[in-house]
Amino acid sequence: MPPRTTPTERQKRLGSELRRIRTAAGVSAEFAAGLLGVDRGKISNIESGVRGISAERLRTLACNCDVTDEAYVEALVEMAQASTGWWERYRGILPQGLLDIAETENNAVRMRGANTVHVPGILQTAEQATAVFRAAVPALPEREVALRLALRAGRQQVITGDRAVPYVAVIHEAALRMQFGGTEVARAQLKYLLDISERDNVTVLALPFARGSFPGAGQTVVYTEGPVPQLDTVQVDSTHGPTFLHAEGQLAKYRAQLDLLEGLALPPERSREFIRAIARQL
């Protein structure tokens, strides 16, 4: 397989999983290279995501590293298969981090998230998303705004399309009261939240100011569950783009954080009543 100049987050994740398998078994890179019939440098490239690995070699490595979890191995094989998605049409014209978000969501079997300032991007109307994009510093050209809107629309198919996955969103009252784009846009955004929360796969939980302190204040977190627990991923947003976390301790921390937030938030029907009340106040 030819080397890649810029591996995707999914490709890098596969490499890190293969490195973890090898080191946990106490297998050296030299041994792995001999086992797979490649030179030592290619092992490093595979583990950094720069090079791919065939299904046969991946299974050979897993077997010789005493990996007995067949579901995990087959999930890794699936990751190793060369595949493209609808987001690839934006490669080279939008930041790779945005495409990595789309690919990560596309491969999730369940999603959870928490937002304090913005309504989750995957739940934003086109009008509110436009207002958010136009608030960027430095200002984005209109063509860039249009491209990001198109990508956002594609991402929303994860929860509204034929293969809609379960999604739980905890949204703080601050985000619900923000008026990106003005009062009418904000009111329409709240109506959309109410409408989409009626879907069987979407749960919107409101976290009122009155709940007081809560973990992870101010941080946007998305937890995507993979086909097996070992392949779960946490995405944390920043002004410089998304950061993807998948160390076992990090996953446990954010699962606990989201559990606490969901426990603090209002239940679904009370959340809808809360959102309706805010909409009436706008």
NUGU-954689 format. One record per atom (N, C-alpha, C): residue in three letters; x, y, z. Coordinates in steps of 0.05 Angstrom, whole numbers, padded with zeros to 5 digits, always signed. Last residue first. Layout:
N
alaXYZ;...
This chain:
282
leu-00770+00698+00481;leu-00753+00712+00461;leu-00769+00735+00448;gln-00805+00669+00511;gln-00793+00693+00523;gln-00777+00710+00503;arg-00818+00625+00482;arg-00839+00645+00486;arg-00828+00671+00497;ala-00770+00597+00486;ala-00779+00607+00460;ala-00800+00629+00463;ile-00772+00582+00540;ile-00751+00601+00531;ile-00759+00613+00504;ala-00815+00546+00537;ala-00817+00570+00554;ala-00796+00591+00546;arg-00794+00506+00505;arg-00818+00521+00496;arg-00820+00548+00511;ile-00754+00487+00538;ile-00747+00500+00513;ile-00770+00516+00502;phe-00786+00464+00579;phe-00767+00485+00585;phe-00759+00501+00560;glu-00813+00425+00551;glu-00828+00446+00564;glu-00810+00470+00570;arg-00769+00393+00538;arg-00784+00405+00517;arg-00801+00428+00528;ser-00753+00377+00590;ser-00735+00393+00573;ser-00750+00407+00551;arg-00796+00346+00604;arg-00792+00371+00619;arg-00773+00389+00604;glu-00786+00304+00569;glu-00811+00320+00566;glu-00808+00346+00581;pro-00731+00285+00585;pro-00739+00294+00558;pro-00764+00312+00557;pro-00709+00315+00649;pro-00716+00292+00631;pro-00728+00303+00605;leu-00655+00363+00657;leu-00684+00356+00659;leu-00690+00332+00641;ala-00590+00343+00682;ala-00608+00355+00663;ala-00637+00347+00668;leu-00561+00310+00716;leu-00568+00337+00725;leu-00590+00350+00707;gly-00553+00264+00686;gly-00568+00262+00711;gly-00577+00289+00721;glu-00523+00284+00645;glu-00549+00274+00638;glu-00566+00271+00663;leu-00477+00297+00675;leu-00492+00318+00662;leu-00520+00308+00655;leu-00460+00245+00691;leu-00467+00265+00711;leu-00484+00287+00699;asp-00449+00222+00641;asp-00468+00210+00659;asp-00478+00230+00680;leu-00408+00256+00624;leu-00434+00256+00610;leu-00456+00243+00627;gln-00368+00240+00661;gln-00377+00268+00659;gln-00404+00270+00646;ala-00361+00186+00649;ala-00371+00194+00676;ala-00382+00223+00675;arg-00341+00191+00597;arg-00366+00177+00602;arg-00378+00185+00629;tyr-00295+00219+00608;tyr-00316+00233+00594;tyr-00343+00218+00595;lys-00265+00180+00636;lys-00270+00206+00647;lys-00294+00220+00634;ala-00261+00138+00599;ala-00276+00134+00625;ala-00283+00161+00637;leu-00230+00162+00560;leu-00257+00153+00553;leu-00274+00150+00579;gln-00183+00170+00588;gln-00198+00193+00578;gln-00227+00185+00572;gly-00166+00118+00599;gly-00172+00136+00621;gly-00189+00160+00612;glu-00158+00099+00546;glu-00178+00086+00563;glu-00186+00105+00586;ala-00153+00148+00495;ala-00140+00132+00515;ala-00162+00122+00535;his-00176+00180+00457;his-00186+00153+00458;his-00170+00135+00478;leu-00195+00242+00427;leu-00183+00228+00449;leu-00193+00199+00450;phe-00184+00295+00383;phe-00196+00269+00386;phe-00180+00253+00408;thr-00202+00362+00375;thr-00182+00343+00386;thr-00196+00317+00391;pro-00218+00408+00322;pro-00225+00387+00341;pro-00200+00372+00350;gly-00194+00477+00323;gly-00204+00453+00310;gly-00208+00431+00331;his-00181+00522+00350;his-00161+00512+00331;his-00169+00486+00317;thr-00219+00530+00387;thr-00218+00549+00365;thr-00198+00540+00343;ser-00244+00463+00400;ser-00229+00487+00407;ser-00229+00506+00383;asp-00278+00405+00424;asp-00275+00427+00406;asp-00257+00449+00417;val-00265+00337+00428;val-00267+00362+00444;val-00261+00385+00425;gln-00290+00273+00423;gln-00282+00296+00407;gln-00287+00321+00425;val-00273+00207+00438;val-00283+00232+00448;val-00272+00255+00431;thr-00292+00142+00417;thr-00276+00166+00412;thr-00289+00190+00426;asp-00286+00070+00419;asp-00300+00095+00425;asp-00281+00118+00422;leu-00262+00021+00412;leu-00260+00041+00390;leu-00278+00065+00394;gln-00275-00012+00454;gln-00246-00003+00451;gln-00243+00018+00430;pro-00329-00026+00446;pro-00321-00005+00465;pro-00293+00005+00462;val-00344-00030+00376;val-00336-00044+00401;val-00327-00022+00420;pro-00361+00008+00341;pro-00374-00018+00339;pro-00367-00036+00363;gly-00361+00068+00384;gly-00354+00052+00361;gly-00368+00025+00361;glu-00393+00127+00403;glu-00388+00099+00409;glu-00382+00084+00384;thr-00370+00191+00415;thr-00380+00172+00394;thr-00373+00144+00402;tyr-00383+00247+00448;tyr-00373+00220+00453;tyr-00386+00202+00432;val-00364+00313+00449;val-00380+00293+00435;val-00367+00266+00439;val-00365+00374+00484;val-00355+00346+00483;val-00375+00330+00467;thr-00343+00437+00500;thr-00360+00422+00482;thr-00348+00394+00479;gln-00340+00469+00563;gln-00327+00452+00543;gln-00347+00437+00526;gly-00365+00497+00603;gly-00353+00512+00581;gly-00341+00495+00559;ala-00352+00450+00654;ala-00365+00475+00646;ala-00350+00489+00624;gly-00342+00398+00672;gly-00334+00405+00644;gly-00346+00431+00635;pro-00398+00389+00716;pro-00371+00382+00707;pro-00366+00391+00678;phe-00431+00445+00747;phe-00432+00420+00733;phe-00404+00414+00721;ser-00470+00488+00790;ser-00445+00479+00779;ser-00448+00451+00766;gly-00540+00498+00777;gly-00515+00506+00789;gly-00490+00495+00775;arg-00591+00491+00760;arg-00576+00467+00769;arg-00549+00474+00782;ala-00608+00539+00740;ala-00614+00533+00768;ala-00600+00508+00778;phe-00598+00538+00686;phe-00580+00553+00703;phe-00583+00545+00732;pro-00614+00471+00662;pro-00620+00498+00670;pro-00598+00511+00686;leu-00605+00433+00608;leu-00592+00436+00634;leu-00595+00466+00643;ala-00645+00389+00570;ala-00638+00417+00577;ala-00626+00418+00605;leu-00635+00340+00523;leu-00638+00345+00552;leu-00628+00373+00558;val-00661+00304+00471;val-00650+00330+00478;val-00656+00336+00508;thr-00651+00248+00434;thr-00659+00257+00460;thr-00645+00283+00467;val-00669+00211+00377;val-00657+00236+00387;val-00668+00244+00414;asn-00696+00168+00358;asn-00668+00165+00362;asn-00654+00189+00374;asp-00749+00184+00350;asp-00743+00162+00369;asp-00714+00160+00376;arg-00761+00254+00349;arg-00752+00230+00336;arg-00744+00209+00357;glu-00770+00298+00379;glu-00793+00279+00377;glu-00784+00253+00363;ser-00728+00331+00372;ser-00728+00315+00396;ser-00752+00295+00397;ile-00741+00359+00327;ile-00723+00336+00323;ile-00722+00319+00348;asp-00776+00398+00349;asp-00785+00379+00328;asp-00767+00355+00327;leu-00744+00425+00385;leu-00768+00412+00395;leu-00778+00391+00374;leu-00705+00445+00351;leu-00697+00427+00372;leu-00722+00411+00382;tyr-00737+00479+00320;tyr-00725+00456+00307;tyr-00716+00436+00328;lys-00750+00517+00358;lys-00771+00501+00347;lys-00760+00476+00334;leu-00698+00539+00366;leu-00711+00525+00388;leu-00734+00507+00378;gln-00692+00562+00315;gln-00673+00542+00324;gln-00686+00525+00347;ala-00731+00601+00315;ala-00733+00579+00296;ala-00715+00556+00304;arg-00708+00635+00354;arg-00735+00622+00359;arg-00739+00598+00340;ala-00661+00651+00328;ala-00660+00636+00353;ala-00686+00621+00359;val-00683+00679+00285;val-00666+00655+00280;val-00665+00638+00305;glu-00708+00720+00313;glu-00724+00701+00296;glu-00709+00676+00290;thr-00665+00746+00340;thr-00687+00734+00355;thr-00702+00713+00338;gly-00599+00732+00312;gly-00622+00748+00320;gly-00644+00732+00332;gly-00553+00703+00303;gly-00570+00709+00280;gly-00595+00726+00287;phe-00555+00675+00365;phe-00539+00677+00341;phe-00558+00682+00317;gln-00572+00682+00421;gln-00588+00691+00397;gln-00570+00696+00373;met-00577+00636+00475;met-00560+00651+00456;met-00576+00658+00431;arg-00608+00602+00503;arg-00615+00630+00503;arg-00598+00647+00485;leu-00584+00553+00498;leu-00612+00555+00489;leu-00620+00584+00487;ala-00535+00561+00523;ala-00536+00556+00494;ala-00564+00560+00483;ala-00553+00567+00576;ala-00539+00589+00563;ala-00539+00586+00532;glu-00575+00517+00588;glu-00593+00540+00584;glu-00579+00563+00570;his-00540+00465+00553;his-00543+00483+00575;his-00562+00506+00568;ile-00558+00403+00530;ile-00554+00431+00522;ile-00560+00449+00545;val-00540+00340+00514;val-00545+00356+00537;val-00538+00385+00529;ala-00565+00293+00470;ala-00552+00319+00471;ala-00560+00333+00497;val-00557+00230+00443;val-00566+00244+00467;val-00550+00270+00469;tyr-00576+00188+00391;tyr-00561+00212+00398;tyr-00574+00225+00422;pro-00574+00130+00350;pro-00583+00143+00374;pro-00565+00166+00382;val-00571+00140+00278;val-00560+00129+00303;val-00572+00143+00327;ala-00600+00124+00216;ala-00599+00143+00239;ala-00590+00129+00265;arg-00597+00109+00163;arg-00582+00094+00183;arg-00579+00112+00208;asp-00626+00146+00134;asp-00635+00119+00135;asp-00622+00102+00157;gly-00620+00208+00173;gly-00620+00191+00149;gly-00630+00163+00154;thr-00613+00235+00220;thr-00639+00238+00206;thr-00641+00220+00182;ile-00563+00229+00240;ile-00585+00225+00259;ile-00612+00228+00245;val-00531+00233+00196;val-00524+00212+00215;val-00548+00208+00234;gln-00545+00278+00169;gln-00557+00253+00160;gln-00551+00230+00179;gln-00513+00318+00186;gln-00538+00315+00200;gln-00553+00289+00191;arg-00470+00320+00151;arg-00467+00308+00177;arg-00493+00302+00190;gly-00493+00350+00109;gly-00486+00322+00105;gly-00483+00307+00131;ala-00496+00400+00133;ala-00520+00386+00124;ala-00516+00356+00120;arg-00441+00410+00140;arg-00459+00407+00163;arg-00485+00393+00156;leu-00425+00416+00087;leu-00415+00394+00103;leu-00432+00389+00127;ala-00454+00463+00075;ala-00460+00438+00060;ala-00449+00414+00075;leu-00431+00499+00110;leu-00459+00493+00113;leu-00466+00467+00098;arg-00380+00500+00090;arg-00384+00489+00116;arg-00413+00483+00121;leu-00390+00525+00040;leu-00379+00498+00041;leu-00383+00485+00068;ala-00408+00575+00057;ala-00426+00558+00042;ala-00416+00529+00042;val-00362+00595+00081;val-00386+00592+00097;val-00405+00572+00083;glu-00329+00599+00037;glu-00322+00580+00059;glu-00346+00575+00076;arg-00355+00638+00008;arg-00353+00612-00004;arg-00346+00591+00018;glu-00350+00682+00042;glu-00376+00671+00039;glu-00375+00643+00026;pro-00292+00676+00086;pro-00305+00684+00060;pro-00331+00670+00057;leu-00294+00690+00156;leu-00293+00670+00134;leu-00305+00681+00109;ala-00255+00734+00195;ala-00280+00728+00181;ala-00275+00708+00159;pro-00207+00704+00241;pro-00216+00724+00223;pro-00241+00715+00207;val-00266+00691+00274;val-00245+00711+00272;val-00219+00696+00264;ala-00337+00680+00261;ala-00309+00671+00264;ala-00289+00694+00261;ala-00388+00691+00252;ala-00376+00704+00276;ala-00347+00696+00279;arg-00405+00660+00211;arg-00398+00688+00204;arg-00387+00703+00228;phe-00418+00613+00237;phe-00394+00614+00220;phe-00386+00642+00214;val-00464+00630+00264;val-00441+00621+00279;val-00416+00623+00262;ala-00498+00641+00221;ala-00491+00662+00240;ala-00467+00655+00256;thr-00502+00589+00198;thr-00490+00612+00183;thr-00481+00634+00201;ala-00528+00563+00240;ala-00501+00555+00233;ala-00487+00577+00217;gln-00578+00588+00237;gln-00561+00592+00260;gln-00532+00584+00255;glu-00594+00571+00185;glu-00592+00599+00191;glu-00575+00604+00216;ala-00595+00516+00188;ala-00576+00528+00169;ala-00572+00558+00176;thr-00597+00495+00257;thr-00610+00501+00232;thr-00589+00515+00214;gln-00560+00444+00292;gln-00564+00472+00284;gln-00580+00475+00258;leu-00545+00394+00307;leu-00573+00402+00311;leu-00579+00430+00303;ile-00492+00390+00299;ile-00508+00371+00285;ile-00538+00376+00288;gly-00473+00429+00336;gly-00472+00433+00307;gly-00490+00415+00291;pro-00512+00443+00393;pro-00494+00424+00379;pro-00496+00429+00349;val-00515+00511+00409;val-00531+00487+00403;val-00512+00469+00388;his-00461+00538+00448;his-00475+00534+00423;his-00494+00510+00424;val-00448+00534+00503;val-00452+00560+00490;val-00467+00558+00464;thr-00448+00480+00520;thr-00454+00502+00539;thr-00461+00528+00525;asn-00463+00412+00507;asn-00456+00439+00497;asn-00465+00460+00516;ala-00448+00344+00499;ala-00455+00365+00518;ala-00445+00392+00507;gly-00469+00279+00473;gly-00455+00305+00473;gly-00465+00324+00494;arg-00464+00216+00442;arg-00473+00232+00465;arg-00457+00258+00463;met-00484+00164+00396;met-00470+00189+00402;met-00482+00203+00426;arg-00471+00101+00366;arg-00487+00117+00385;arg-00470+00142+00391;val-00439+00083+00327;val-00464+00067+00331;val-00482+00082+00351;ala-00401+00118+00278;ala-00411+00114+00305;ala-00435+00097+00305;asn-00383+00132+00229;asn-00377+00105+00238;asn-00386+00100+00266;asn-00398+00185+00223;asn-00409+00166+00204;asn-00404+00137+00213;glu-00366+00211+00261;glu-00395+00208+00266;glu-00407+00186+00248;thr-00317+00207+00234;thr-00320+00194+00261;thr-00350+00190+00267;glu-00327+00237+00188;glu-00321+00208+00186;glu-00325+00194+00213;ala-00336+00288+00210;ala-00357+00275+00194;ala-00352+00244+00192;ile-00287+00297+00235;ile-00311+00297+00251;ile-00333+00281+00236;asp-00253+00297+00190;asp-00250+00276+00210;asp-00274+00274+00228;leu-00270+00344+00166;leu-00275+00319+00152;leu-00273+00295+00172;leu-00250+00380+00203;leu-00279+00379+00198;leu-00287+00353+00184;gly-00195+00371+00198;gly-00208+00365+00223;gly-00239+00364+00220;gln-00180+00390+00148;gln-00183+00361+00152;gln-00198+00354+00177;pro-00217+00446+00122;pro-00197+00434+00141;pro-00202+00405+00146;leu-00234+00442+00052;leu-00241+00447+00079;leu-00220+00435+00098;ile-00208+00427+00006;ile-00222+00453+00006;ile-00233+00461+00033;gly-00186+00378+00013;gly-00170+00398-00001;gly-00183+00425-00002;arg-00248+00345+00012;arg-00219+00344+00018;arg-00203+00363+00001;tyr-00300+00344-00001;tyr-00291+00369+00010;tyr-00261+00368+00017;arg-00311+00293-00017;arg-00313+00314-00038;arg-00303+00341-00028;glu-00310+00263+00028;glu-00285+00264+00013;glu-00287+00286-00009;trp-00360+00257+00051;trp-00344+00280+00060;trp-00318+00283+00043;trp-00380+00209+00033;trp-00390+00233+00020;trp-00372+00257+00027;gly-00322+00166+00037;gly-00349+00174+00043;gly-00356+00200+00029;thr-00284+00107+00023;thr-00288+00136+00022;thr-00317+00142+00029;ser-00235+00058+00044;ser-00263+00067+00038;ser-00264+00097+00037;ala-00198+00003+00054;ala-00198+00029+00040;ala-00226+00036+00033;gln-00200-00027+00117;gln-00209-00028+00089;gln-00209+00000+00077;ala-00189-00019+00170;ala-00166-00021+00151;ala-00174-00021+00122;met-00237-00021+00196;met-00223+00004+00194;met-00201+00004+00173;glu-00245-00077+00191;glu-00264-00058+00177;glu-00251-00030+00175;val-00205-00094+00225;val-00204-00101+00196;val-00222-00082+00180;leu-00226-00075+00273;leu-00201-00064+00263;leu-00198-00070+00233;ala-00270-00108+00277;ala-00275-00079+00275;ala-00249-00065+00265;glu-00244-00157+00282;glu-00260-00152+00258;glu-00266-00122+00255;val-00222-00149+00333;val-00204-00154+00310;val-00220-00148+00284;tyr-00269-00145+00365;tyr-00249-00123+00363;tyr-00232-00125+00338;ala-00290-00195+00358;ala-00306-00172+00349;ala-00287-00148+00346;glu-00251-00228+00381;glu-00256-00229+00352;glu-00272-00205+00342;asp-00205-00225+00425;asp-00231-00212+00422;asp-00236-00209+00392;thr-00153-00242+00431;thr-00174-00263+00428;thr-00202-00251+00424;val-00089-00231+00415;val-00114-00217+00417;val-00137-00237+00411;asp-00035-00247+00413;asp-00054-00260+00432;asp-00079-00244+00436;cys-00004-00231+00374;cys-00003-00214+00397;cys-00024-00223+00417;asn-00016-00265+00333;asn+00010-00269+00346;asn+00015-00250+00369;cys-00067-00244+00319;cys-00064-00272+00329;cys-00038-00276+00344;ala-00053-00193+00301;ala-00070-00196+00324;ala-00068-00224+00336;leu-00021-00206+00256;leu-00010-00191+00278;leu-00026-00195+00303;thr-00060-00232+00224;thr-00036-00246+00232;thr-00023-00232+00256;arg-00097-00191+00216;arg-00105-00215+00231;arg-00081-00231+00241;leu-00065-00157+00185;leu-00075-00148+00211;leu-00084-00172+00228;arg-00054-00188+00140;arg-00032-00181+00158;arg-00042-00172+00185;glu-00107-00191+00119;glu-00092-00215+00126;glu-00070-00209+00146;ala-00120-00138+00110;ala-00136-00153+00129;ala-00120-00177+00138;ser-00062-00095+00105;ser-00082-00113+00093;ser-00096-00128+00116;ile-00053-00027+00121;ile-00046-00055+00127;ile-00069-00073+00116;gly-00023+00036+00102;gly-00045+00018+00109;gly-00035-00010+00115;arg+00018+00088+00130;arg+00014+00066+00111;arg-00010+00049+00121;val+00009+00127+00168;val+00020+00135+00142;val+00017+00113+00121;gly-00005+00111+00218;gly-00027+00116+00199;gly-00017+00124+00171;ser+00033+00096+00252;ser+00028+00124+00252;ser+00005+00132+00232;glu+00038+00042+00242;glu+00028+00050+00268;glu+00023+00080+00271;ile+00059+00043+00191;ile+00032+00031+00195;ile+00021+00041+00222;asn+00109+00065+00202;asn+00091+00079+00185;asn+00062+00069+00188;ser+00132+00024+00234;ser+00128+00051+00245;ser+00108+00067+00228;ile+00132-00016+00195;ile+00117-00019+00220;ile+00111+00008+00232;lys+00168+00004+00158;lys+00140+00003+00150;lys+00122-00002+00175;gly+00218-00001+00182;gly+00206+00026+00178;gly+00177+00025+00171;arg+00229-00056+00179;arg+00223-00043+00205;arg+00209-00016+00202;asp+00196-00087+00122;asp+00219-00076+00136;asp+00210-00061+00161;val+00155-00147+00125;val+00160-00119+00116;val+00185-00109+00131;gly+00131-00195+00143;gly+00147-00194+00118;gly+00151-00167+00107;leu+00106-00200+00190;leu+00090-00191+00168;leu+00105-00189+00142;leu+00149-00218+00222;leu+00124-00233+00221;leu+00107-00226+00197;gly+00186-00177+00217;gly+00192-00204+00207;gly+00167-00220+00203;ala+00157-00136+00243;ala+00165-00133+00215;ala+00171-00160+00202;ala+00152-00157+00294;ala+00128-00152+00278;ala+00135-00150+00249;phe+00206-00156+00310;phe+00192-00181+00308;phe+00167-00178+00290;glu+00214-00100+00309;glu+00230-00117+00292;glu+00216-00145+00288;ala+00180-00082+00348;ala+00174-00074+00320;ala+00190-00092+00301;ser+00165-00135+00396;ser+00181-00113+00385;ser+00173-00106+00356;val+00114-00147+00441;val+00125-00155+00415;val+00140-00130+00404;gly+00083-00144+00487;gly+00112-00145+00489;gly+00127-00153+00464;ala+00030-00137+00482;ala+00039-00164+00480;ala+00069-00167+00484;ala+00027-00082+00482;ala+00015-00097+00505;ala+00024-00126+00505;thr+00051-00070+00433;thr+00066-00064+00458;thr+00054-00079+00482;arg+00010-00088+00397;arg+00038-00099+00396;arg+00052-00094+00422;ile-00035-00059+00412;ile-00036-00088+00412;ile-00008-00099+00414;arg-00016-00007+00404;arg-00024-00015+00430;arg-00025-00046+00433;arg-00009-00007+00348;arg+00014-00003+00366;arg+00008-00013+00394;leu-00062-00013+00333;leu-00042-00035+00326;leu-00017-00032+00343;glu-00082+00035+00351;glu-00092+00010+00362;glu-00073-00013+00356;ser-00054+00071+00319;ser-00049+00072+00348;ser-00060+00046+00361;gly-00075+00058+00268;gly-00047+00054+00274;gly-00041+00053+00304;leu-00129+00073+00275;leu-00122+00045+00270;leu-00093+00040+00277;arg-00120+00129+00281;arg-00131+00113+00304;arg-00125+00083+00300;lys-00103+00143+00231;lys-00084+00146+00254;lys-00094+00129+00278;gln-00150+00134+00204;gln-00126+00119+00197;gln-00105+00120+00219;arg-00183+00172+00229;arg-00190+00143+00230;arg-00166+00126+00223;glu-00159+00219+00215;glu-00160+00212+00243;glu-00166+00182+00246;thr-00118+00207+00156;thr-00142+00216+00169;thr-00141+00208+00199;pro-00051+00226+00136;pro-00071+00205+00144;pro-00094+00218+00159;thr-00022+00254+00087;thr-00037+00265+00110;thr-00058+00244+00118;thr+00006+00221+00052;thr+00018+00246+00062;thr+00005+00257+00086;arg+00015+00151+00055;arg-00003+00174+00054;arg+00012+00198+00064;pro+00047+00100+00014;pro+00045+00118+00037;pro+00026+00141+00033;pro+00012+00044-00017;pro+00029+00068-00019;pro+00026+00085+00007;met+00017-00024+00000;met+00000+00000+00000;met+00018+00025+00000;
